[in-house]
Amino acid sequence: MEEEEKFVPSDSNEKKSGSKVLVGIITLLVIIAVVAVGTYFALLKLEQNSAKKAVEDVFESLRTGDQTTMEKYLGEGESVAEDDQSFMLFFKPLNYNIKKVEADFKNASVEVEVSNKDSGKIFQNYFSKIFQLSFSNALSSNYSEQDLENELTAFLQEQIESEEIETVTTTITLKLHKNGPVWEPNDDDENVNQFVNAVLPNFSSAMEGIQSSMGSLEQ
């Protein structure tokens, strides 16, 4: 006796087919979500690298005296005049190490460990040297302004290379914002002051002390 063929309801096949379609749609959505998330984090990583590069460029421009880069990131008012290159010697011992970068697509914060010689102490010694040389050669007709400048530059170089001048290390967090395609440091007082105090340790306080002394002498 022949075996009777089993009857399979047609709606069972339709359910299996529908389940396959549903699984396919869910798989596709998962793939799209994974790609979207991956793309987002890849773009975010690019922004972090771009913000890091901007900070590196700022510090390298100080070390090398690259005024074009300084003006690009710090503005023209923060560049060093061409006739005042001796001031750039203060940045020769400058070192930095970027510790951490956090960024979205508009703002970034970059933690940097900054080291430089005690610029305040160097400037105090430099200022004293100006008076010493000026007074000791005031009556000499053979001593020119160029001679004074050469001696001061040599003295400044000696101070910067001196082991008696200690190195000051400071950790700062620089804030940046996106200006078109370019990351720029924020120009608020807090951001600017911590940057200046890190790259020129104690320089501001030394300047204030000298200005105060000069003011007392004038009274």
C-alpha positions in Angstrom: 0.0 0.0 0.0 1.4 3.3 -1.1 2.4 5.8 1.6 0.1 8.8 1.6 1.7 12.1 0.9 1.8 14.4 3.9 -0.2 17.5 3.6 1.7 20.7 4.4 -0.5 23.8 4.9 0.4 26.6 2.5 0.5 29.2 5.3 3.4 27.3 6.9 5.6 28.0 3.9 4.5 31.6 3.9 5.5 31.9 7.6 8.9 30.5 6.9 9.4 32.8 4.0 8.2 35.8 6.1 10.6 34.9 8.9 13.6 34.8 6.5 12.7 38.2 5.2 12.4 39.6 8.8 15.8 38.1 9.7 17.3 39.6 6.6 15.9 43.1 7.4 17.1 42.9 11.0 20.6 41.8 9.8 20.7 44.6 7.4 19.7 47.2 10.1 22.3 45.8 12.4 25.0 46.1 9.6 23.8 49.7 8.9 24.0 50.6 12.6 27.5 49.1 13.0 28.7 51.0 9.9 27.1 54.2 11.1 28.7 53.9 14.6 32.0 52.9 13.1 31.9 55.9 10.7 31.0 58.2 13.6 33.9 57.1 15.7 36.3 57.2 12.7 35.3 60.8 12.0 35.6 61.6 15.7 39.1 60.1 15.8 40.0 62.3 12.8 38.8 65.4 14.7 40.9 64.4 17.7 44.0 63.9 15.6 43.3 67.3 13.9 43.0 69.1 17.3 46.2 67.3 18.5 48.0 68.4 15.3 46.9 72.0 15.9 48.4 72.1 19.4 51.6 70.4 18.1 51.9 73.1 15.4 51.5 75.9 18.1 54.3 74.5 20.2 56.6 73.7 17.2 56.1 77.2 15.9 57.3 78.7 19.2 60.4 76.4 19.2 61.3 77.1 15.6 60.2 80.8 15.4 57.7 80.0 12.6 55.6 83.2 12.7 53.3 82.1 9.9 52.1 79.2 12.0 51.9 81.3 15.1 49.7 83.8 13.4 47.5 81.0 12.0 46.7 79.6 15.4 47.3 82.4 17.8 46.5 85.5 15.7 48.7 88.3 14.4 48.8 90.0 17.8 50.5 87.0 19.3 53.4 86.7 16.9 56.9 87.9 17.6 58.2 90.9 15.7 60.9 90.2 13.2 63.2 92.7 14.9 62.9 91.0 18.3 64.2 87.5 17.4 66.3 87.4 20.6 63.0 86.9 22.5 62.6 83.6 20.6 65.6 82.2 22.5 63.2 81.8 25.5 61.5 79.0 23.6 64.6 77.0 22.7 64.5 74.7 25.8 60.7 74.3 25.4 59.4 70.8 25.5 55.9 69.4 25.5 54.1 66.1 25.7 50.4 65.7 24.7 48.8 63.4 27.3 45.2 63.3 26.3 42.8 64.7 23.6 39.1 64.9 23.9 37.1 66.3 21.0 33.7 66.4 19.4 33.0 68.2 16.1 33.0 71.7 17.6 35.1 71.8 20.7 38.2 70.1 22.0 40.4 69.9 25.1 44.0 68.9 25.0 46.0 68.0 28.1 49.7 69.0 27.6 52.7 68.6 29.9 54.9 71.6 29.2 58.5 72.1 30.3 60.7 75.1 30.0 63.5 77.0 31.8 62.4 79.4 34.5 61.7 82.4 32.2 61.0 84.7 35.1 64.4 84.2 36.6 66.1 84.5 33.2 64.3 87.8 32.5 65.2 89.2 35.9 68.9 88.4 35.3 68.6 89.8 31.7 67.0 93.0 32.9 69.8 93.5 35.5 72.4 92.9 32.8 70.8 95.6 30.6 71.3 98.2 33.4 74.8 96.9 34.2 76.0 97.2 30.5 74.2 100.5 30.0 75.8 102.2 33.0 79.3 100.7 32.6 79.5 101.8 28.9 77.4 105.0 29.1 80.5 107.2 28.6 82.2 105.1 26.1 82.1 106.5 22.5 83.3 103.2 21.1 80.4 101.2 22.5 77.5 101.1 20.1 73.9 100.0 20.3 74.8 96.9 18.3 77.5 96.0 20.8 74.9 96.2 23.6 72.5 94.0 21.6 75.2 91.4 20.8 76.3 91.2 24.5 72.7 90.9 25.7 71.9 88.2 23.2 75.0 86.2 24.2 74.1 86.7 27.9 70.5 85.5 27.2 71.9 82.4 25.5 74.2 81.7 28.5 71.2 82.0 30.9 69.1 79.7 28.9 71.8 77.0 28.7 72.8 77.5 32.4 72.3 74.5 34.7 71.6 77.0 37.5 68.3 78.0 35.9 65.8 75.3 36.9 63.3 73.7 34.5 59.7 74.2 35.4 57.1 71.5 34.3 53.4 72.3 34.2 50.4 70.3 33.0 47.7 72.4 31.3 44.4 71.7 29.5 44.1 73.8 26.4 40.6 74.5 25.0 40.1 74.7 21.3 37.2 75.4 19.0 36.5 74.7 15.3 36.7 77.6 13.0 35.7 76.2 9.6 38.1 73.3 8.9 40.8 74.7 11.4 41.1 74.0 15.1 42.0 77.2 17.0 42.9 77.8 20.7 40.2 79.7 22.6 41.2 83.3 23.3 39.6 83.7 26.7 41.8 84.9 29.6 41.9 81.6 31.4 43.1 79.7 28.3 45.6 82.3 27.3 47.0 82.8 30.8 47.6 79.2 31.5 49.3 78.8 28.1 51.6 81.8 28.6 52.5 80.7 32.2 53.3 77.2 30.9 55.5 78.2 27.9 57.2 81.1 29.9 57.2 80.0 33.5 57.1 82.9 36.0 57.6 85.4 33.2 54.4 87.3 34.0 55.1 87.6 37.7 58.7 88.8 36.9 57.4 91.4 34.6 54.9 92.6 37.2 57.7 92.8 39.8 59.9 94.9 37.5 57.1 97.2 36.5 56.2 97.7 40.2 59.9 98.5 41.0 60.1 100.9 38.1 56.9 102.6 39.2 58.3 103.1 42.7 61.4 104.7 41.3 59.4 107.1 39.3 57.4 108.4 42.3 
